[in-house]
Amino acid sequence: MIPEQELFDAVFSRAQELGYTVYDHLPLESENAPYPFVNVGDVNSTISPYKDAYGARIDITLNVWDTGENRYNVAKMMNALSAIGQGVLLSENFRFVGRPSLNSNQIITDTSVPDTVLMHGMVSLVFQLS
């Protein structure tokens, strides 16, 4: 019963339900991953101890990758993924409430791969463990 892992798994499943190819890591070159794809990435939690319970704010980052000429597709995918953080997610043991006013999106141009331009979208979702 690890809340961060259960949220990770729930977000991963929701992203797959949207029809995207989703990874829990950045694909290796040997995996030959086609664009676009989503990577469910970093998770950060801030614990809120209460007298008789345990709560937390949990931030989770989703990364969208596509080729340089597909910025619109990245923005469209980010918009769909942002909706995951606008409601309640239930896992086997926990209830996570999305905090959409705290969510953020960013798109950057990535030229870290030689002779390649990629679009990298970052969706930061915030949930309250309740």
Backbone as JSON Lines, residues from 0, in Angstrom:
{"i":0,"aa":"M","n":[0.82,-1.18,0.0],"ca":[0.0,0.0,0.0],"c":[0.88,1.25,0.0]}
{"i":1,"aa":"I","n":[1.37,1.59,-1.16],"ca":[2.19,2.78,-1.32],"c":[1.4,3.76,-2.18]}
{"i":2,"aa":"P","n":[0.92,4.87,-1.59],"ca":[0.05,5.77,-2.34],"c":[0.68,6.3,-3.62]}
{"i":3,"aa":"E","n":[1.95,6.66,-3.58],"ca":[2.6,7.2,-4.78],"c":[2.6,6.19,-5.92]}
{"i":4,"aa":"Q","n":[2.83,4.93,-5.61],"ca":[2.84,3.89,-6.65],"c":[1.44,3.64,-7.18]}
{"i":5,"aa":"E","n":[0.46,3.64,-6.29],"ca":[-0.91,3.41,-6.75],"c":[-1.39,4.57,-7.63]}
{"i":6,"aa":"L","n":[-0.98,5.8,-7.31],"ca":[-1.33,6.94,-8.18],"c":[-0.61,6.81,-9.52]}
{"i":7,"aa":"F","n":[0.66,6.47,-9.49],"ca":[1.43,6.26,-10.72],"c":[0.72,5.25,-11.62]}
{"i":8,"aa":"D","n":[0.34,4.12,-11.04],"ca":[-0.33,3.07,-11.82],"c":[-1.67,3.54,-12.38]}
{"i":9,"aa":"A","n":[-2.43,4.31,-11.59],"ca":[-3.73,4.8,-12.05],"c":[-3.56,5.8,-13.19]}
{"i":10,"aa":"V","n":[-2.6,6.71,-13.08],"ca":[-2.35,7.69,-14.14],"c":[-1.85,6.98,-15.4]}
{"i":11,"aa":"F","n":[-0.97,6.01,-15.22],"ca":[-0.45,5.23,-16.35],"c":[-1.61,4.56,-17.11]}
{"i":12,"aa":"S","n":[-2.52,3.94,-16.37],"ca":[-3.67,3.27,-16.99],"c":[-4.57,4.26,-17.71]}
{"i":13,"aa":"R","n":[-4.82,5.41,-17.1],"ca":[-5.67,6.42,-17.73],"c":[-5.05,6.92,-19.03]}
{"i":14,"aa":"A","n":[-3.73,7.11,-19.03],"ca":[-3.05,7.57,-20.26],"c":[-3.17,6.51,-21.36]}
{"i":15,"aa":"Q","n":[-3.07,5.24,-20.99],"ca":[-3.25,4.17,-21.97],"c":[-4.69,4.14,-22.5]}
{"i":16,"aa":"E","n":[-5.66,4.38,-21.61],"ca":[-7.06,4.4,-22.02],"c":[-7.34,5.49,-23.05]}
{"i":17,"aa":"L","n":[-6.51,6.54,-23.05],"ca":[-6.66,7.61,-24.04],"c":[-6.12,7.18,-25.4]}
{"i":18,"aa":"G","n":[-5.53,6.0,-25.46],"ca":[-5.04,5.46,-26.73],"c":[-3.58,5.75,-27.01]}
{"i":19,"aa":"Y","n":[-2.85,6.25,-26.03],"ca":[-1.44,6.59,-26.24],"c":[-0.53,5.42,-25.91]}
{"i":20,"aa":"T","n":[0.61,5.38,-26.57],"ca":[1.68,4.46,-26.19],"c":[2.35,5.06,-24.98]}
{"i":21,"aa":"V","n":[2.37,4.32,-23.87],"ca":[2.83,4.87,-22.59],"c":[3.97,4.01,-22.05]}
{"i":22,"aa":"Y","n":[4.99,4.68,-21.55],"ca":[6.14,4.0,-20.95],"c":[6.31,4.48,-19.51]}
{"i":23,"aa":"D","n":[6.88,3.62,-18.68],"ca":[7.23,4.03,-17.32],"c":[8.69,4.45,-17.23]}
{"i":24,"aa":"H","n":[9.32,4.59,-18.38],"ca":[10.72,5.01,-18.5],"c":[10.89,5.63,-19.88]}
{"i":25,"aa":"L","n":[11.97,6.35,-20.08],"ca":[12.26,6.82,-21.43],"c":[12.72,5.61,-22.24]}
{"i":26,"aa":"P","n":[12.11,5.37,-23.38],"ca":[12.46,4.17,-24.15],"c":[13.93,4.17,-24.56]}
{"i":27,"aa":"L","n":[14.52,2.99,-24.48],"ca":[15.9,2.82,-24.91],"c":[15.95,2.81,-26.44]}
{"i":28,"aa":"E","n":[17.09,3.12,-26.97],"ca":[17.26,3.1,-28.44],"c":[16.9,1.72,-28.99]}
{"i":29,"aa":"S","n":[17.23,0.66,-28.25],"ca":[16.94,-0.7,-28.7],"c":[15.44,-1.01,-28.75]}
{"i":30,"aa":"E","n":[14.62,-0.21,-28.03],"ca":[13.17,-0.42,-28.05],"c":[12.52,0.16,-29.3]}
{"i":31,"aa":"N","n":[13.24,1.04,-30.0],"ca":[12.77,1.6,-31.27],"c":[11.34,2.13,-31.15]}
{"i":32,"aa":"A","n":[11.1,2.96,-30.15],"ca":[9.77,3.49,-29.87],"c":[9.35,4.51,-30.92]}
{"i":33,"aa":"P","n":[8.2,4.3,-31.54],"ca":[7.71,5.29,-32.52],"c":[7.11,6.5,-31.8]}
{"i":34,"aa":"Y","n":[7.21,7.66,-32.44],"ca":[6.59,8.87,-31.91],"c":[5.15,8.93,-32.39]}
{"i":35,"aa":"P","n":[4.26,9.53,-31.66],"ca":[4.43,10.11,-30.33],"c":[4.31,9.05,-29.25]}
{"i":36,"aa":"F","n":[4.83,9.37,-28.08],"ca":[4.63,8.5,-26.92],"c":[4.59,9.35,-25.66]}
{"i":37,"aa":"V","n":[4.09,8.72,-24.6],"ca":[3.97,9.36,-23.29],"c":[4.84,8.59,-22.31]}
{"i":38,"aa":"N","n":[5.52,9.33,-21.47],"ca":[6.29,8.75,-20.39],"c":[5.73,9.28,-19.08]}
{"i":39,"aa":"V","n":[5.25,8.37,-18.21],"ca":[4.83,8.79,-16.87],"c":[6.11,8.83,-16.05]}
{"i":40,"aa":"G","n":[6.47,10.03,-15.63],"ca":[7.8,10.23,-15.06],"c":[7.84,10.43,-13.57]}
{"i":41,"aa":"D","n":[8.34,11.58,-13.18],"ca":[8.65,11.86,-11.78],"c":[7.41,11.97,-10.91]}
{"i":42,"aa":"V","n":[7.55,11.5,-9.68],"ca":[6.51,11.62,-8.67],"c":[7.14,12.25,-7.43]}
{"i":43,"aa":"N","n":[6.46,13.26,-6.9],"ca":[6.94,13.93,-5.7],"c":[5.79,14.02,-4.72]}
{"i":44,"aa":"S","n":[6.05,13.66,-3.46],"ca":[4.97,13.74,-2.47],"c":[5.41,14.55,-1.26]}
{"i":45,"aa":"T","n":[4.45,15.27,-0.72],"ca":[4.64,16.03,0.5],"c":[3.62,15.52,1.5]}
{"i":46,"aa":"I","n":[4.11,14.92,2.56],"ca":[3.25,14.27,3.55],"c":[2.59,15.32,4.45]}
{"i":47,"aa":"S","n":[1.33,15.07,4.76],"ca":[0.56,15.91,5.69],"c":[0.04,15.01,6.81]}
{"i":48,"aa":"P","n":[0.8,14.9,7.89],"ca":[0.32,14.05,8.99],"c":[-0.81,14.73,9.76]}
{"i":49,"aa":"Y","n":[-1.81,13.95,10.06],"ca":[-2.93,14.42,10.86],"c":[-2.98,13.6,12.14]}
{"i":50,"aa":"K","n":[-3.79,14.03,13.07],"ca":[-3.88,13.36,14.37],"c":[-4.23,11.88,14.22]}
{"i":51,"aa":"D","n":[-5.2,11.57,13.36],"ca":[-5.64,10.19,13.23],"c":[-5.62,9.68,11.79]}
{"i":52,"aa":"A","n":[-4.9,10.37,10.92],"ca":[-4.87,9.96,9.51],"c":[-3.57,10.41,8.85]}
{"i":53,"aa":"Y","n":[-3.48,10.08,7.59],"ca":[-2.3,10.38,6.8],"c":[-2.77,10.98,5.49]}
{"i":54,"aa":"G","n":[-2.23,12.11,5.11],"ca":[-2.58,12.74,3.84],"c":[-1.32,13.14,3.12]}
{"i":55,"aa":"A","n":[-1.47,13.55,1.88],"ca":[-0.31,13.97,1.11],"c":[-0.74,14.73,-0.12]}
{"i":56,"aa":"R","n":[0.12,15.62,-0.56],"ca":[0.02,16.23,-1.88],"c":[1.01,15.46,-2.74]}
{"i":57,"aa":"I","n":[0.51,14.96,-3.87],"ca":[1.37,14.17,-4.75],"c":[1.37,14.8,-6.14]}
{"i":58,"aa":"D","n":[2.55,15.16,-6.61],"ca":[2.74,15.73,-7.94],"c":[3.29,14.64,-8.84]}
{"i":59,"aa":"I","n":[2.77,14.55,-10.05],"ca":[3.24,13.54,-11.0],"c":[3.42,14.22,-12.36]}
{"i":60,"aa":"T","n":[4.51,13.92,-13.04],"ca":[4.82,14.54,-14.32],"c":[4.66,13.54,-15.45]}
{"i":61,"aa":"L","n":[3.93,13.95,-16.48],"ca":[3.79,13.16,-17.69],"c":[4.55,13.89,-18.8]}
{"i":62,"aa":"N","n":[5.35,13.16,-19.54],"ca":[6.13,13.72,-20.64],"c":[5.57,13.23,-21.95]}
{"i":63,"aa":"V","n":[5.36,14.13,-22.89],"ca":[4.89,13.79,-24.23],"c":[6.03,14.09,-25.2]}
{"i":64,"aa":"W","n":[6.33,13.12,-26.04],"ca":[7.41,13.28,-27.02],"c":[6.88,13.05,-28.42]}
{"i":65,"aa":"D","n":[7.26,13.94,-29.33],"ca":[6.92,13.79,-30.75],"c":[8.0,14.48,-31.57]}
{"i":66,"aa":"T","n":[7.94,14.29,-32.85],"ca":[8.93,14.91,-33.74],"c":[8.71,16.42,-33.8]}
{"i":67,"aa":"G","n":[9.72,17.13,-34.23],"ca":[9.72,18.59,-34.21],"c":[8.61,19.25,-34.98]}
{"i":68,"aa":"E","n":[8.1,18.61,-36.01],"ca":[7.05,19.23,-36.81],"c":[5.64,18.96,-36.26]}
{"i":69,"aa":"N","n":[5.55,18.29,-35.11],"ca":[4.25,17.91,-34.56],"c":[3.91,18.6,-33.24]}
{"i":70,"aa":"R","n":[4.23,19.9,-33.15],"ca":[3.94,20.63,-31.92],"c":[2.45,20.6,-31.59]}
{"i":71,"aa":"Y","n":[1.61,20.76,-32.6],"ca":[0.16,20.76,-32.37],"c":[-0.28,19.43,-31.75]}
{"i":72,"aa":"N","n":[0.25,18.33,-32.23],"ca":[-0.09,17.02,-31.68],"c":[0.32,16.9,-30.22]}
{"i":73,"aa":"V","n":[1.48,17.43,-29.89],"ca":[1.94,17.43,-28.49],"c":[0.97,18.23,-27.63]}
{"i":74,"aa":"A","n":[0.57,19.41,-28.11],"ca":[-0.36,20.25,-27.35],"c":[-1.7,19.56,-27.18]}
{"i":75,"aa":"K","n":[-2.18,18.89,-28.21],"ca":[-3.45,18.17,-28.14],"c":[-3.37,17.02,-27.14]}
{"i":76,"aa":"M","n":[-2.28,16.27,-27.17],"ca":[-2.1,15.17,-26.22],"c":[-2.0,15.69,-24.79]}
{"i":77,"aa":"M","n":[-1.28,16.8,-24.61],"ca":[-1.15,17.38,-23.27],"c":[-2.5,17.82,-22.73]}
{"i":78,"aa":"N","n":[-3.33,18.37,-23.58],"ca":[-4.66,18.8,-23.17],"c":[-5.48,17.6,-22.67]}
{"i":79,"aa":"A","n":[-5.42,16.5,-23.41],"ca":[-6.14,15.29,-23.0],"c":[-5.59,14.72,-21.7]}
{"i":80,"aa":"L","n":[-4.27,14.7,-21.56],"ca":[-3.65,14.17,-20.35],"c":[-3.95,15.05,-19.13]}
{"i":81,"aa":"S","n":[-4.06,16.36,-19.35],"ca":[-4.37,17.27,-18.25],"c":[-5.7,16.95,-17.61]}
{"i":82,"aa":"A","n":[-6.63,16.42,-18.4],"ca":[-7.95,16.08,-17.87],"c":[-7.88,14.99,-16.81]}
{"i":83,"aa":"I","n":[-6.83,14.17,-16.83],"ca":[-6.67,13.14,-15.81],"c":[-6.6,13.77,-14.42]}
{"i":84,"aa":"G","n":[-6.03,14.96,-14.34],"ca":[-5.86,15.63,-13.06],"c":[-7.01,16.52,-12.65]}
{"i":85,"aa":"Q","n":[-8.17,16.37,-13.31],"ca":[-9.3,17.24,-13.01],"c":[-10.42,16.56,-12.26]}
{"i":86,"aa":"G","n":[-10.19,15.35,-11.84],"ca":[-11.26,14.64,-11.13],"c":[-10.7,13.83,-9.99]}
{"i":87,"aa":"V","n":[-11.42,12.77,-9.69],"ca":[-11.02,11.87,-8.62],"c":[-10.52,10.57,-9.25]}
{"i":88,"aa":"L","n":[-9.39,10.1,-8.78],"ca":[-8.86,8.8,-9.19],"c":[-8.94,7.87,-7.99]}
{"i":89,"aa":"L","n":[-9.5,6.7,-8.21],"ca":[-9.58,5.7,-7.15],"c":[-8.63,4.57,-7.48]}
{"i":90,"aa":"S","n":[-7.85,4.18,-6.5],"ca":[-7.0,3.01,-6.64],"c":[-7.54,1.94,-5.69]}
{"i":91,"aa":"E","n":[-6.84,0.87,-5.57],"ca":[-7.3,-0.22,-4.71],"c":[-7.45,0.23,-3.25]}
{"i":92,"aa":"N","n":[-6.53,1.1,-2.81],"ca":[-6.5,1.46,-1.4],"c":[-6.67,2.95,-1.1]}
{"i":93,"aa":"F","n":[-6.67,3.79,-2.14],"ca":[-6.64,5.23,-1.9],"c":[-7.59,5.98,-2.83]}
{"i":94,"aa":"R","n":[-7.87,7.21,-2.4],"ca":[-8.67,8.15,-3.2],"c":[-7.8,9.38,-3.43]}
{"i":95,"aa":"F","n":[-7.62,9.75,-4.69],"ca":[-6.8,10.89,-5.06],"c":[-7.69,11.95,-5.71]}
{"i":96,"aa":"V","n":[-7.64,13.16,-5.2],"ca":[-8.45,14.25,-5.73],"c":[-7.54,15.19,-6.52]}
{"i":97,"aa":"G","n":[-7.85,15.36,-7.82],"ca":[-7.07,16.25,-8.66],"c":[-7.24,17.7,-8.23]}
{"i":98,"aa":"R","n":[-6.18,18.46,-8.34],"ca":[-6.19,19.89,-8.03],"c":[-5.83,20.67,-9.3]}
{"i":99,"aa":"P","n":[-6.78,20.8,-10.24],"ca":[-6.47,21.38,-11.55],"c":[-5.92,22.8,-11.49]}
{"i":100,"aa":"S","n":[-6.24,23.56,-10.46],"ca":[-5.72,24.93,-10.39],"c":[-4.21,24.94,-10.11]}
{"i":101,"aa":"L","n":[-3.66,23.81,-9.72],"ca":[-2.22,23.71,-9.45],"c":[-1.45,23.02,-10.58]}
{"i":102,"aa":"N","n":[-2.17,22.49,-11.57],"ca":[-1.53,21.8,-12.68],"c":[-0.83,22.79,-13.61]}
{"i":103,"aa":"S","n":[0.16,22.29,-14.34],"ca":[0.84,23.16,-15.31],"c":[1.29,22.35,-16.52]}
{"i":104,"aa":"N","n":[1.41,23.05,-17.63],"ca":[1.88,22.46,-18.89],"c":[3.02,23.3,-19.45]}
{"i":105,"aa":"Q","n":[3.94,22.63,-20.12],"ca":[5.05,23.33,-20.77],"c":[5.48,22.53,-21.98]}
{"i":106,"aa":"I","n":[5.8,23.22,-23.08],"ca":[6.34,22.57,-24.27],"c":[7.69,23.21,-24.55]}
{"i":107,"aa":"I","n":[8.7,22.35,-24.76],"ca":[10.03,22.85,-25.13],"c":[10.5,22.13,-26.39]}
{"i":108,"aa":"T","n":[11.41,22.77,-27.09],"ca":[12.07,22.15,-28.24],"c":[13.32,21.47,-27.73]}
{"i":109,"aa":"D","n":[13.48,20.19,-28.04],"ca":[14.62,19.4,-27.57],"c":[15.52,19.07,-28.76]}
{"i":110,"aa":"T","n":[16.75,19.5,-28.67],"ca":[17.73,19.21,-29.72],"c":[18.9,18.39,-29.16]}
{"i":111,"aa":"S","n":[18.66,17.63,-28.11],"ca":[19.73,16.88,-27.45],"c":[20.18,15.66,-28.27]}
{"i":112,"aa":"V","n":[19.35,15.2,-29.19],"ca":[19.74,14.08,-30.06],"c":[20.32,14.68,-31.33]}
{"i":113,"aa":"P","n":[21.54,14.29,-31.71],"ca":[22.16,14.89,-32.9],"c":[21.27,14.78,-34.15]}
{"i":114,"aa":"D","n":[21.22,15.88,-34.9],"ca":[20.47,15.97,-36.16],"c":[18.99,15.67,-36.0]}
{"i":115,"aa":"T","n":[18.43,15.94,-34.81],"ca":[17.02,15.66,-34.54],"c":[16.42,16.8,-33.74]}
{"i":116,"aa":"V","n":[15.21,17.18,-34.11],"ca":[14.45,18.16,-33.34],"c":[13.21,17.45,-32.84]}
{"i":117,"aa":"L","n":[13.02,17.48,-31.53],"ca":[11.86,16.85,-30.91],"c":[11.06,17.91,-30.15]}
{"i":118,"aa":"M","n":[9.78,17.66,-30.03],"ca":[8.94,18.48,-29.17],"c":[8.72,17.69,-27.89]}
{"i":119,"aa":"H","n":[8.94,18.33,-26.75],"ca":[8.8,17.68,-25.45],"c":[7.79,18.47,-24.63]}
{"i":120,"aa":"G","n":[6.65,17.84,-24.4],"ca":[5.63,18.44,-23.57],"c":[5.67,17.86,-22.17]}
{"i":121,"aa":"M","n":[5.51,18.73,-21.17],"ca":[5.53,18.29,-19.78],"c":[4.22,18.71,-19.12]}
{"i":122,"aa":"V","n":[3.51,17.73,-18.59],"ca":[2.25,17.96,-17.9],"c":[2.48,17.63,-16.43]}
{"i":123,"aa":"S","n":[2.3,18.61,-15.57],"ca":[2.46,18.39,-14.13],"c":[1.08,18.36,-13.5]}
{"i":124,"aa":"L","n":[0.72,17.21,-12.92],"ca":[-0.57,17.04,-12.28],"c":[-0.38,17.0,-10.77]}
{"i":125,"aa":"V","n":[-1.32,17.59,-10.06],"ca":[-1.26,17.64,-8.6],"c":[-2.52,16.97,-8.05]}
{"i":126,"aa":"F","n":[-2.29,16.06,-7.1],"ca":[-3.39,15.34,-6.45],"c":[-3.26,15.47,-4.95]}
{"i":127,"aa":"Q","n":[-4.39,15.43,-4.28],"ca":[-4.44,15.4,-2.82],"c":[-4.9,14.0,-2.42]}
{"i":128,"aa":"L","n":[-4.13,13.35,-1.59],"ca":[-4.54,12.06,-1.04],"c":[-5.61,12.32,0.01]}
{"i":129,"aa":"S","n":[-6.75,11.68,-0.18],"ca":[-7.81,11.94,0.8],"c":[-8.47,10.64,1.24]}
